Amino acid sequence: MSRIIGVIGAGGWGTALAQLLAEKEHDVMLWCHGEQTCRDIREHKENRSYLPGVALRSNIKVTRLLDEAAGNKDALVLAVPSHYFRAVIGAAAPAIDPKSILVCATKGIDEGKLAPMGDVLGEIFAGRKERHAFLSGPTFALEVARGQPAAVTVAALDDRVGREVQEMLGGRNFRVYTSRDVVGVQMGGVVKNVIAIAAGISDGLGLGLNARAALITRGLAEMTRLAVKLGGDPLTLSGLPGLGDLVLTATGDLSRNRTVGLQIGRGKKLDQITGGTRMVAEGITNTRSVYLLARKLGVEMPIVEQMHGVLYEGKNPQEAVRELMQRSLKAEL
């Protein structure tokens, strides 16, 4: 069934999801913050800044007006960076129909309140949680936009909403599973970015494949501890939104978070790295938010602690690795 869908955020992921929806013959309105990106999509059917070389479908319309993108839609896909999420979605809220399904594709934590995006949506749209869904899984935007195979999970408290989003997004090369664990699905997509930076640093230092595998595995343990503390199901973290996304982000060459870690491991400073790209590596802000949230909740997350030291306290990456290896001996589980 064809729907009228708005996509808020024209970065790589938002544009890839717009392309996916357009291929299923939905009418798609994509909101762009930047004037140049908006012009490129309108005039050339290409997001040259974030998905160069991908020809976008003709049924993707583009606007810089939030009200136009958000109003009178069957569903809205929310794909703005986490540090802009509250401001942008809050500004769009008055135009959004209460019956619209909101599909959150943003992976992050609100820094002000140390809350996942679902809590932010709950504040902005009081009493509408049953209309909210959360999309996560091992996906690089470029591969999705090109139509290469991928699988994700969509979590919703209402099974009917989950199935509707599943049908709306699922296609020949995009497999969508459903879940009711909105906490676990969200938290897997946040913590994996931090662990991916750590894995990149390890590779940048030349520590080898054994070290990378250890970081990924122990990172999964940290991710699971935090999600369970917040009420998530540990089994969720063994699936696509947890282990799947973690492996992809920590090992894939298209991973911005892994790339940041590689550059740090090779001696670059963080401000040099972030100043040289328009792309957002969510793991940079996620590291601070996850670190503060773990401290608040009393959850042990040693890899996250060391990444906070490297990114925000000037710690030498080699010292961080040494401290991880020299922690007190204990049982694995």
N, C-alpha and C positions, 0 to 999 in steps of 0.2 A: 504493500500500500504506500503510495506516494504521500509525503508529508512536507510541510513548510517548516524549515529548520534554520535557526540562526546559529552562527558560530562566532563566539566572542574571542578574538585573538588570532592574528594572522602571522604568528611565528611559524616555524616549521611544522610543529605538531598540529596546530589549529588548521593550517592550510591543508595538511595531509588528510585530516579528518573531513574537511570540507570536500576534498576530492573524492574520498571514499563514499560520502553521502551522495554526492552528485552522480557518481557512477551507478548508484541504485535508483536514479531518476527522482530523487527528492529535489525540491526547490530550495536552494541554499543561499543564504545571505551572510556574507563574511564581513565582520567588523575589523577594520585596520586602524591602528593608532597612528602609524606613520604615513605621511602624505606620499612619499615615493613608492612605498610598497603598494599602497592603494592604486596609484597611477599605473604601476607595472602590471598589476593583475587586471585592471580594467582595460588597458590599452593593448597589452601583449599576452594576456592570459598566462602569465608566468610570475611567480614570486621569486624575483631574481636575487633578493637578499638572503632568503632562507631555503629555497628549493630550486636552485638554478637548473635549467634544463628540463624541468617537468612541465609539460603542456597541460594546463588546467582546463577542466570541462566548461562548456559554454553556459551551463545552468548554474554556475557559481557567480552570483552577483556580489558586488563589493560596495562598502560604504564606510565613511568615517563618522557617521551619526549613530550613537549608541541606541537611541530610541528606535531608529529604523531597523537595526539588526535585532533588537530584543522584542519589539512589540508584535503582537498577533502571530505568534509562532506556536506550532504544535510541540516543539522541543527546542531547547537551547543547549549547545555544547560550549562549555566554559573552558578556555584554553589559554588564559593569560598567566604570565609568571606569578609565582606565589606571593612575591613581595608587592605586586600591584593588585592582587586578587580582590581584597576587601574594598579598595577604592573604586575599582572599575565595576565590579558587580553591584556594589552599593549604589553607584550612579545609574546603573541600568535598571535597578529594581522597580522603580515606579512604572516603567513601561511594560513589565513582564506580566503576562496573564497568569493568574493563580493556578490555572489548569495546565500550564506548560510543564513538561518534564525537563528538569535541569540535570544535564549530564556533566559532571565535573571531571575534566581530563587534566587538571592541574595537580601536580605532585609536589606537595610542600606543606610547611607549617607556618601559620600566622605568627610573626615574630612578636607582635605586641602582647598577645594573650597566650602564646605557646600552645596553640590549638590547631588541629588539622582542618583542612578546608571544609569538611562537613560541619564542623562546629561554627565556622564563619557563616556558611549558608544558613544554618539554623538560627543564627542571630539576625541575619538580614531578612530572612523569610520565615518569620515566626509561625509555627504551626503547620508548615508545609513539608516536613521531612519525608513523608511518604511519597512525595513527588521527586525526590532527589536520588540520583544514581551516581556511582563512582567507577570510572574506567581506569584500569591499570593492567600492566603486563609488559612482556619483553618486546618493545617496538622501537625501531628507529624510524623517524618521520619520513626520511627519504625513501626507504624501502616500502613503506606503506603507500606513499604517494605513487610509487612506480608499479604498484600492484603485486609486489612480491608477497609470498605467504607469511602470515603472522597469526598469532592467537593471543587473546586477551581475556580478562575477566571483568564483568560489570557487576557491581554490588548494589543492592537496593533493599530497603526494609520491606517494601511491598513486592511480592513475587510478580505481580502483574506488570509493574513498572520495569522490573528487571527483564522480563520476557519481551516487553515492548521495545526496550532499548536493544536487546539482543537481535530482534528481528530488523530493527531500523538500521543497525550497523553491520550485521553479519552478512557476509557474501562469500563468493567462491574462493577468495584468497584471504579472507579475514574472518577467522573463527572466533566466536564470542561465547564464553561460558558465563553462567550466572552464579551468584553467591548472595547470601544475606549478611555476610560479615563485612559491613562497611568500614569498620575500624581496621581490621587486618589488611584489607585491600588498599586502604589509603596509606597505612604506615609502611608497608613494604616498598611502595613507590617513593617514599621519602628517604628512608635510611640507606637504601641501595646506592643513592648518589654519593653519600659520604664514604661508603666502603669502596666505591669505584675510584674515588680520588686516592684513597690509600693504596689500592691495587696499582694504580698508575704510578704512584710514587715508588712503590716497590720495583716495578718494571724499569722505571727511569733510573733507579739506583743499580740496576743489573743484579737484583737479588735472586732471580731465577723463578722457574715455574712452581717449585715446591712452595716457595714463600707466597706466591700469588694464590695458590690453592688454599693454603692455610688462612690467608686473610679473608677470602671469600667465605670459607666454611665458618670461621669464627665470627665473621660479620653477620652471617645468617643467624647465629646464636644471639647476637646482640639485638638484631632486628626483631627476632621473635620475643625476646624478653620484654622489650618496650611495648610491642603490640599487645601481648598478653596482659601486661600491667594496665593497659588502657581498655581492656575488655575484649580484645581480639582472640580469634581461634588460632592456635599454633599450626593447625593443619593448613590454614590459608597461606602461611608463610612458606610452606613446602611446595606451593604451586606456582602458577604463572605470575601473580602479583609480588611474590617474594623471591624464591630461588630463581625463577625464570628471569625476572627483570634484573636481579642482582648479577647473574652470570653474564647476561648480555652487556650490561653497563660497565662491568668491571673488566671485560675482555674484548669488547668490540671496538674496531678501529673508528667507527662513527660516533663513539661516545665522547661527548664534550667533557664530562666529568673525569673520565680516564685520561683524556688529553691534558687536562689541567694538572693532574697528578704526574703524568710523564714529564711535563715541563718543569714542575717543581723538583722532581727527582733529578733532573739534569741541570739544576742550578738556577732556574729562573725565579724571579720574585713574583708574588701574586699580582701586584699592581701592573707589572709588565705584561702579564698574561691577559688580565681582564681588559687592559687598555687597548689591546690589539685586535679585538673581535666584537662584533655586534651580538654574537650568540650568547645566550645565558646558560651558564653551567649552574644548575640549581643547587648542586652539592655545596657550593661555596656558602650560600646563605643557609642551606639546610644544616650544615655542620654546626653553626652557632645555635640555631633553634633546637636541634636534636640534643646538643650538649646541655643546653639550659633546661630543656624538658626532662632529660634523664636525671639531672641533679635535683630538680624539683620533686620528681617521683621516687628518687632513691634507687634508680635502676643502674646496675653496673654495665658500662659500655666503654671498655678500655680503648678500643680502636677509635671510637668517636672522640674520646678525650684527647688522644694523641693527635688526631687530625685538627682538633680545635687549637692545640698548642702550636702546630705547624702553621696553620692559616692565620691565626689571630694573636699569637703570643711570641712569634719570632723563633720558635723552636727549630733546631736543625733536624731535617728529616731522618738522618742517620741516627741521631739520638733518640728520636721517637721509636724507630724500629728496635733499637737496643733495649729500650725500656719495656716494650711489648714482649720481647723474647726473655727478659729477665724477671718477669712477674713471678710471684710466688707459685709454687707447684700446687696443682689441685686436680680433682677429677674432671673429666670432660663434660659430663652431664650432671 
